[in-house]
Amino acid sequence: MTHVSKASATKKARDEMEKLLTSLMENAGARTRSKVLTELLTSTERVMLIKRLLLISLLKRGVSTHQAAHYLKMSPSTVARFQEKVRRGHYRHTSQWLRQTVVHNHVLHTLEQLAAIPFDVLSKNRGRVQKD
């Protein structure tokens, strides 16, 4: 991601940015949201976001640290640290949103497919990726 600045924005500026993001999520159509997020986030950042959502869901479903780490290609210590944050309630709004989403299973299926994409590519040589 392009370096913007380490300097913190004012509270007023942060509030305005949050309103813009909320507006994007609530008022924009799916196509617009997708295009904006694709423009703003690198592929690595999108994968990280997808993995975090999947990890929260997996941990809330009682999947073990080892299983989640293996499935998401993360280190067990990273999953354990994240699990502790989830246990402490750091992601309670995200967890609640995931639980309340009517299309929860569809969302998880889509996230699982997206999370698998980079790993499929990494496991193939360049010639096979180009053929596929």
VOFILO-191291 format. One line per field, with one value per atom (N, C-alpha, C): residue in three letters; chain; atom name; y, x, z. Coordinates in nm, 3 decimals, always signed. Atoms other than C-alpha are relative to their C-alpha. Example, Ala and Ser with C-alpha at 12.3 -4.5 7.8 and 13.67 -1.06 7.14 Angstrom:
<atoms>
r Ala_Ala_Ala_Ser_Ser_Ser
c A_A_A_A_A_A
a N_CA_C_N_CA_C
Y -0.119_-0.450_+0.120_-0.119_-0.106_+0.109
X +0.089_+1.230_+0.090_-0.082_+1.367_-0.077
Z +0.000_+0.780_+0.000_-0.006_+0.714_+0.073
</atoms>
This chain:
<atoms>
r Met_Met_Met_Thr_Thr_Thr_His_His_His_Val_Val_Val_Ser_Ser_Ser_Lys_Lys_Lys_Ala_Ala_Ala_Ser_Ser_Ser_Ala_Ala_Ala_Thr_Thr_Thr_Lys_Lys_Lys_Lys_Lys_Lys_Ala_Ala_Ala_Arg_Arg_Arg_Asp_Asp_Asp_Glu_Glu_Glu_Met_Met_Met_Glu_Glu_Glu_Lys_Lys_Lys_Leu_Leu_Leu_Leu_Leu_Leu_Thr_Thr_Thr_Ser_Ser_Ser_Leu_Leu_Leu_Met_Met_Met_Glu_Glu_Glu_Asn_Asn_Asn_Ala_Ala_Ala_Gly_Gly_Gly_Ala_Ala_Ala_Arg_Arg_Arg_Thr_Thr_Thr_Arg_Arg_Arg_Ser_Ser_Ser_Lys_Lys_Lys_Val_Val_Val_Leu_Leu_Leu_Thr_Thr_Thr_Glu_Glu_Glu_Leu_Leu_Leu_Leu_Leu_Leu_Thr_Thr_Thr_Ser_Ser_Ser_Thr_Thr_Thr_Glu_Glu_Glu_Arg_Arg_Arg_Val_Val_Val_Met_Met_Met_Leu_Leu_Leu_Ile_Ile_Ile_Lys_Lys_Lys_Arg_Arg_Arg_Leu_Leu_Leu_Leu_Leu_Leu_Leu_Leu_Leu_Ile_Ile_Ile_Ser_Ser_Ser_Leu_Leu_Leu_Leu_Leu_Leu_Lys_Lys_Lys_Arg_Arg_Arg_Gly_Gly_Gly_Val_Val_Val_Ser_Ser_Ser_Thr_Thr_Thr_His_His_His_Gln_Gln_Gln_Ala_Ala_Ala_Ala_Ala_Ala_His_His_His_Tyr_Tyr_Tyr_Leu_Leu_Leu_Lys_Lys_Lys_Met_Met_Met_Ser_Ser_Ser_Pro_Pro_Pro_Ser_Ser_Ser_Thr_Thr_Thr_Val_Val_Val_Ala_Ala_Ala_Arg_Arg_Arg_Phe_Phe_Phe_Gln_Gln_Gln_Glu_Glu_Glu_Lys_Lys_Lys_Val_Val_Val_Arg_Arg_Arg_Arg_Arg_Arg_Gly_Gly_Gly_His_His_His_Tyr_Tyr_Tyr_Arg_Arg_Arg_His_His_His_Thr_Thr_Thr_Ser_Ser_Ser_Gln_Gln_Gln_Trp_Trp_Trp_Leu_Leu_Leu_Arg_Arg_Arg_Gln_Gln_Gln_Thr_Thr_Thr_Val_Val_Val_Val_Val_Val_His_His_His_Asn_Asn_Asn_His_His_His_Val_Val_Val_Leu_Leu_Leu_His_His_His_Thr_Thr_Thr_Leu_Leu_Leu_Glu_Glu_Glu_Gln_Gln_Gln_Leu_Leu_Leu_Ala_Ala_Ala_Ala_Ala_Ala_Ile_Ile_Ile_Pro_Pro_Pro_Phe_Phe_Phe_Asp_Asp_Asp_Val_Val_Val_Leu_Leu_Leu_Ser_Ser_Ser_Lys_Lys_Lys_Asn_Asn_Asn_Arg_Arg_Arg_Gly_Gly_Gly_Arg_Arg_Arg_Val_Val_Val_Gln_Gln_Gln_Lys_Lys_Lys_Asp_Asp_Asp
c A_A_A_A_A_A_A_A_A_A_A_A_A_A_A_A_A_A_A_A_A_A_A_A_A_A_A_A_A_A_A_A_A_A_A_A_A_A_A_A_A_A_A_A_A_A_A_A_A_A_A_A_A_A_A_A_A_A_A_A_A_A_A_A_A_A_A_A_A_A_A_A_A_A_A_A_A_A_A_A_A_A_A_A_A_A_A_A_A_A_A_A_A_A_A_A_A_A_A_A_A_A_A_A_A_A_A_A_A_A_A_A_A_A_A_A_A_A_A_A_A_A_A_A_A_A_A_A_A_A_A_A_A_A_A_A_A_A_A_A_A_A_A_A_A_A_A_A_A_A_A_A_A_A_A_A_A_A_A_A_A_A_A_A_A_A_A_A_A_A_A_A_A_A_A_A_A_A_A_A_A_A_A_A_A_A_A_A_A_A_A_A_A_A_A_A_A_A_A_A_A_A_A_A_A_A_A_A_A_A_A_A_A_A_A_A_A_A_A_A_A_A_A_A_A_A_A_A_A_A_A_A_A_A_A_A_A_A_A_A_A_A_A_A_A_A_A_A_A_A_A_A_A_A_A_A_A_A_A_A_A_A_A_A_A_A_A_A_A_A_A_A_A_A_A_A_A_A_A_A_A_A_A_A_A_A_A_A_A_A_A_A_A_A_A_A_A_A_A_A_A_A_A_A_A_A_A_A_A_A_A_A_A_A_A_A_A_A_A_A_A_A_A_A_A_A_A_A_A_A_A_A_A_A_A_A_A_A_A_A_A_A_A_A_A_A_A_A_A_A_A_A_A_A_A_A_A_A_A_A_A_A_A_A_A_A_A_A_A_A_A_A_A_A_A_A_A_A_A_A_A_A_A_A_A_A_A_A_A_A_A_A_A_A_A_A
a N_CA_C_N_CA_C_N_CA_C_N_CA_C_N_CA_C_N_CA_C_N_CA_C_N_CA_C_N_CA_C_N_CA_C_N_CA_C_N_CA_C_N_CA_C_N_CA_C_N_CA_C_N_CA_C_N_CA_C_N_CA_C_N_CA_C_N_CA_C_N_CA_C_N_CA_C_N_CA_C_N_CA_C_N_CA_C_N_CA_C_N_CA_C_N_CA_C_N_CA_C_N_CA_C_N_CA_C_N_CA_C_N_CA_C_N_CA_C_N_CA_C_N_CA_C_N_CA_C_N_CA_C_N_CA_C_N_CA_C_N_CA_C_N_CA_C_N_CA_C_N_CA_C_N_CA_C_N_CA_C_N_CA_C_N_CA_C_N_CA_C_N_CA_C_N_CA_C_N_CA_C_N_CA_C_N_CA_C_N_CA_C_N_CA_C_N_CA_C_N_CA_C_N_CA_C_N_CA_C_N_CA_C_N_CA_C_N_CA_C_N_CA_C_N_CA_C_N_CA_C_N_CA_C_N_CA_C_N_CA_C_N_CA_C_N_CA_C_N_CA_C_N_CA_C_N_CA_C_N_CA_C_N_CA_C_N_CA_C_N_CA_C_N_CA_C_N_CA_C_N_CA_C_N_CA_C_N_CA_C_N_CA_C_N_CA_C_N_CA_C_N_CA_C_N_CA_C_N_CA_C_N_CA_C_N_CA_C_N_CA_C_N_CA_C_N_CA_C_N_CA_C_N_CA_C_N_CA_C_N_CA_C_N_CA_C_N_CA_C_N_CA_C_N_CA_C_N_CA_C_N_CA_C_N_CA_C_N_CA_C_N_CA_C_N_CA_C_N_CA_C_N_CA_C_N_CA_C_N_CA_C_N_CA_C_N_CA_C_N_CA_C_N_CA_C_N_CA_C_N_CA_C_N_CA_C_N_CA_C_N_CA_C_N_CA_C_N_CA_C_N_CA_C_N_CA_C_N_CA_C_N_CA_C_N_CA_C_N_CA_C_N_CA_C_N_CA_C_N_CA_C
Y -0.118_+0.000_+0.123_-0.125_+0.348_+0.061_-0.063_+0.520_+0.133_-0.124_+0.794_+0.090_-0.078_+0.921_-0.074_+0.057_+0.803_+0.096_-0.099_+1.124_-0.032_+0.029_+1.072_+0.115_-0.102_+1.254_+0.053_-0.058_+1.482_-0.084_+0.074_+1.338_+0.036_-0.044_+1.544_-0.068_+0.063_+1.407_-0.150_+0.143_+1.049_-0.027_+0.015_+1.094_+0.013_-0.019_+1.221_-0.121_+0.118_+0.927_-0.119_+0.108_+0.687_+0.014_-0.023_+0.847_-0.040_+0.037_+0.802_-0.153_+0.145_+0.437_-0.063_+0.050_+0.375_+0.022_-0.029_+0.541_-0.098_+0.096_+0.318_-0.136_+0.132_+0.005_-0.006_+0.001_+0.107_+0.042_-0.061_+0.305_-0.039_+0.034_+0.192_-0.142_+0.133_-0.104_-0.093_+0.101_-0.425_+0.023_-0.022_-0.346_+0.120_-0.119_+0.002_-0.030_+0.036_-0.132_-0.082_+0.087_-0.399_+0.079_-0.080_-0.152_+0.092_-0.093_+0.099_-0.075_+0.075_-0.162_-0.059_+0.051_-0.312_+0.110_-0.112_+0.031_+0.042_-0.049_+0.117_-0.100_+0.103_-0.215_-0.081_+0.087_-0.414_-0.142_+0.139_-0.781_-0.064_+0.052_-0.863_+0.048_-0.054_-0.635_-0.064_+0.067_-0.791_-0.142_+0.135_-1.141_+0.003_-0.012_-1.030_+0.025_-0.028_-0.891_-0.125_+0.123_-1.209_-0.103_+0.097_-1.424_+0.035_-0.040_-1.222_-0.035_+0.034_-1.263_-0.152_+0.146_-1.635_-0.051_+0.046_-1.676_+0.026_-0.029_-1.504_-0.103_+0.096_-1.729_-0.140_+0.134_-2.045_-0.014_+0.005_-1.963_+0.000_-0.004_-1.880_-0.132_+0.131_-2.219_-0.110_+0.097_-2.390_-0.078_+0.067_-2.487_+0.020_-0.008_-2.563_+0.095_-0.088_-2.333_-0.066_+0.073_-2.598_-0.013_+0.016_-2.663_+0.133_-0.131_-2.291_+0.043_-0.037_-2.233_-0.078_+0.084_-2.522_+0.045_-0.036_-2.421_+0.135_-0.136_-2.052_+0.027_-0.015_-2.111_+0.111_-0.096_-1.910_-0.078_+0.068_-1.987_-0.020_+0.024_-2.143_+0.110_-0.106_-1.868_+0.125_-0.114_-1.599_-0.027_+0.037_-1.784_+0.007_-0.002_-1.823_+0.144_-0.141_-1.448_+0.060_-0.049_-1.369_-0.058_+0.065_-1.622_+0.066_-0.069_-1.447_+0.135_-0.127_-1.114_-0.023_+0.033_-1.274_-0.032_+0.036_-1.421_+0.124_-0.124_-1.074_+0.096_-0.084_-0.928_+0.107_-0.103_-0.727_+0.004_+0.007_-0.841_-0.031_+0.036_-0.857_+0.053_-0.054_-0.632_-0.078_+0.081_-0.829_-0.137_+0.130_-1.156_+0.009_-0.020_-1.023_+0.016_-0.020_-0.909_-0.133_+0.130_-1.249_-0.092_+0.083_-1.423_+0.045_-0.054_-1.194_+0.005_-0.009_-1.195_-0.114_+0.098_-1.369_-0.098_+0.083_-1.499_-0.047_+0.037_-1.608_-0.112_+0.112_-1.940_+0.038_-0.046_-1.775_+0.088_-0.088_-1.510_-0.084_+0.084_-1.776_-0.080_+0.076_-1.984_+0.089_-0.094_-1.680_+0.036_-0.033_-1.583_-0.116_+0.118_-1.938_-0.014_+0.008_-1.936_+0.107_-0.109_-1.598_-0.026_+0.027_-1.705_-0.106_+0.110_-2.012_+0.044_-0.042_-1.820_+0.020_-0.022_-1.695_-0.126_+0.120_-2.032_-0.097_+0.083_-2.218_+0.049_-0.059_-1.980_-0.026_+0.020_-2.011_-0.144_+0.140_-2.388_-0.049_+0.038_-2.394_+0.075_-0.075_-2.304_+0.098_-0.108_-2.001_-0.054_+0.055_-2.212_-0.056_+0.055_-2.394_+0.108_-0.110_-2.070_+0.066_-0.064_-1.918_-0.086_+0.090_-2.227_+0.000_+0.002_-2.221_+0.131
X +0.084_+0.000_+0.088_-0.073_+0.119_+0.004_-0.015_+0.256_-0.075_+0.076_+0.018_+0.064_-0.061_+0.141_-0.015_+0.010_+0.216_-0.071_+0.064_+0.070_-0.148_+0.140_-0.269_-0.088_+0.096_-0.568_-0.073_+0.078_-0.777_-0.125_+0.124_-1.087_-0.107_+0.100_-1.304_+0.023_-0.033_-1.123_-0.030_+0.029_-1.147_-0.150_+0.146_-1.520_-0.056_+0.045_-1.568_+0.035_-0.042_-1.371_-0.090_+0.087_-1.582_-0.138_+0.130_-1.901_+0.005_-0.014_-1.772_+0.002_-0.008_-1.688_-0.136_+0.133_-2.025_-0.096_+0.085_-2.198_+0.028_-0.036_-2.007_-0.063_+0.050_-2.110_-0.153_+0.145_-2.474_-0.073_+0.076_-2.569_+0.044_-0.049_-2.352_-0.045_+0.034_-2.449_+0.120_-0.106_-2.250_+0.112_-0.101_-2.071_+0.089_-0.076_-1.967_+0.090_-0.082_-1.849_+0.120_-0.107_-1.646_+0.107_-0.096_-1.484_+0.081_-0.069_-1.402_+0.100_-0.090_-1.254_+0.116_-0.108_-1.054_+0.100_-0.090_-0.913_+0.078_-0.063_-0.836_+0.092_-0.076_-0.700_+0.082_-0.082_-0.414_-0.055_+0.047_-0.472_+0.040_-0.044_-0.271_-0.091_+0.089_-0.488_-0.138_+0.130_-0.805_+0.007_-0.016_-0.675_+0.008_-0.011_-0.583_-0.138_+0.134_-0.934_-0.088_+0.077_-1.093_+0.042_-0.048_-0.872_-0.046_+0.046_-0.965_-0.147_+0.142_-1.336_-0.019_+0.010_-1.293_+0.048_-0.055_-1.082_-0.098_+0.100_-1.342_-0.113_+0.108_-1.610_+0.041_-0.048_-1.403_+0.014_-0.020_-1.309_-0.133_+0.132_-1.670_-0.074_+0.061_-1.771_+0.073_-0.069_-1.524_+0.111_-0.109_-1.261_+0.129_-0.123_-0.928_+0.102_-0.106_-0.629_+0.079_-0.080_-0.436_-0.077_+0.080_-0.721_-0.014_+0.015_-0.777_+0.132_-0.131_-0.404_+0.030_-0.025_-0.378_-0.090_+0.097_-0.692_+0.032_-0.025_-0.598_+0.146_-0.144_-0.223_+0.060_-0.052_-0.142_+0.078_-0.073_+0.098_-0.094_+0.084_-0.066_+0.012_-0.016_+0.081_-0.079_+0.081_-0.086_-0.147_+0.140_-0.418_-0.029_+0.019_-0.374_-0.011_+0.008_-0.308_-0.135_+0.128_-0.612_-0.114_+0.102_-0.819_-0.014_+0.004_-0.727_-0.071_+0.070_-0.843_-0.150_+0.142_-1.171_-0.061_+0.049_-1.210_-0.023_+0.011_-1.157_-0.105_+0.106_-1.429_+0.045_-0.050_-1.210_-0.075_+0.070_-1.417_-0.148_+0.138_-1.761_-0.099_+0.092_-1.929_+0.010_-0.019_-1.779_-0.064_+0.060_-1.884_-0.152_+0.144_-2.234_-0.051_+0.039_-2.254_+0.003_-0.008_-2.139_-0.115_+0.111_-2.401_-0.134_+0.129_-2.683_-0.020_+0.011_-2.608_-0.087_+0.094_-2.893_+0.071_-0.071_-2.655_+0.133_-0.123_-2.397_+0.074_-0.068_-2.324_+0.051_-0.045_-2.304_+0.124_-0.115_-2.067_+0.124_-0.114_-1.844_+0.050_-0.041_-1.844_+0.078_-0.070_-1.746_+0.136_-0.127_-1.475_+0.098_-0.087_-1.341_+0.056_-0.047_-1.321_+0.106_-0.096_-1.145_+0.131_-0.122_-0.900_+0.085_-0.073_-0.804_+0.072_-0.056_-0.719_+0.151_-0.145_-0.369_+0.080_-0.075_-0.268_+0.001_+0.000_-0.375_+0.106_-0.096_-0.165_+0.143_-0.135_+0.136_+0.045_-0.038_+0.124_+0.024_-0.021_+0.141_+0.120_-0.107_+0.430_-0.061_+0.049_+0.397_-0.068_+0.056_+0.328_-0.139_+0.133_+0.036_-0.100_+0.091_-0.114_-0.045_+0.035_-0.101_-0.094_+0.090_-0.268_-0.139_+0.130_-0.545_-0.070
Z +0.000_+0.000_+0.000_+0.004_-0.072_+0.138_-0.131_+0.235_+0.000_-0.009_+0.341_+0.104_-0.106_+0.676_+0.131_-0.135_+1.027_+0.094_-0.085_+1.166_+0.013_-0.026_+1.326_-0.047_+0.043_+1.179_+0.123_-0.110_+1.398_+0.022_-0.029_+1.564_-0.101_+0.097_+1.331_-0.135_+0.128_+1.025_+0.005_-0.015_+1.157_-0.003_+0.001_+1.220_-0.141_+0.139_+0.864_-0.086_+0.076_+0.722_+0.035_-0.043_+0.928_-0.062_+0.065_+0.793_-0.147_+0.140_+0.438_-0.017_+0.008_+0.498_+0.031_-0.034_+0.665_-0.116_+0.117_+0.370_-0.113_+0.104_+0.130_+0.029_-0.037_+0.320_+0.000_-0.012_+0.371_-0.128_+0.109_+0.062_-0.140_+0.133_-0.227_-0.037_+0.047_-0.438_+0.009_-0.012_-0.432_-0.100_+0.104_-0.758_+0.036_-0.037_-0.639_+0.119_-0.117_-0.301_-0.043_+0.046_-0.475_-0.074_+0.076_-0.714_+0.090_-0.090_-0.441_+0.088_-0.087_-0.207_-0.079_+0.085_-0.494_-0.031_+0.026_-0.571_+0.124_-0.122_-0.209_+0.068_-0.070_-0.084_-0.100_+0.084_-0.229_+0.010_-0.007_-0.300_+0.133_-0.130_+0.013_+0.112_-0.104_+0.226_-0.007_+0.014_+0.084_+0.055_-0.052_+0.161_+0.153_-0.147_+0.515_+0.061_-0.051_+0.567_-0.007_+0.017_+0.431_+0.104_-0.099_+0.654_+0.140_-0.133_+0.961_+0.020_-0.010_+0.889_+0.012_-0.008_+0.826_+0.136_-0.129_+1.140_+0.113_-0.104_+1.358_-0.007_+0.017_+1.213_+0.044_-0.038_+1.254_+0.151_-0.145_+1.613_+0.074_-0.063_+1.702_-0.017_+0.023_+1.558_+0.077_-0.082_+1.792_-0.070_+0.070_+1.536_+0.080_-0.080_+1.705_-0.064_+0.047_+1.676_-0.112_+0.100_+1.484_-0.132_+0.122_+1.239_-0.074_+0.063_+1.174_-0.064_+0.054_+1.126_-0.128_+0.118_+0.880_-0.116_+0.102_+0.688_-0.064_+0.050_+0.657_-0.031_+0.029_+0.611_+0.086_-0.097_+0.925_+0.106_-0.106_+1.207_+0.120_-0.118_+1.515_+0.105_-0.100_+1.733_-0.040_+0.046_+1.518_+0.028_-0.026_+1.543_+0.149_-0.145_+1.920_+0.052_-0.042_+1.963_-0.042_+0.050_+1.751_+0.083_-0.080_+1.946_+0.137_-0.129_+2.270_-0.014_+0.023_+2.124_-0.016_+0.017_+2.018_+0.136_-0.133_+2.367_+0.087_-0.079_+2.519_-0.056_+0.055_+2.294_-0.097_+0.092_+2.058_-0.132_+0.129_+1.758_+0.020_-0.032_+1.915_-0.103_+0.100_+1.657_-0.131_+0.120_+1.370_+0.018_-0.030_+1.536_-0.006_+0.000_+1.587_-0.143_+0.140_+1.224_-0.075_+0.067_+1.102_+0.042_-0.049_+1.322_-0.057_+0.041_+1.213_-0.151_+0.145_+0.844_-0.051_+0.053_+0.670_-0.093_+0.097_+0.405_+0.057_-0.070_+0.663_-0.071_+0.065_+0.495_-0.138_+0.132_+0.153_+0.014_-0.024_+0.289_+0.032_-0.037_+0.446_-0.120_+0.118_+0.129_-0.096_+0.088_-0.078_+0.055_-0.062_+0.170_-0.009_+0.010_+0.171_-0.141_+0.138_-0.209_-0.027_+0.021_-0.210_+0.072_-0.077_+0.060_-0.067_+0.063_-0.142_-0.127_+0.129_-0.461_+0.003_+0.005_-0.373_+0.026_-0.033_-0.232_-0.117_+0.120_-0.547_-0.096_+0.092_-0.754_+0.048_-0.053_-0.523_-0.013_+0.005_-0.540_-0.142_+0.139_-0.921_-0.056_+0.065_-1.141_-0.098_+0.084_-1.368_-0.128_+0.123_-1.679_+0.022_-0.029_-1.517_+0.031_-0.031_-1.385_-0.129_+0.126_-1.734_-0.081_+0.074_-1.886_+0.059_-0.067_-1.626_-0.023
</atoms>
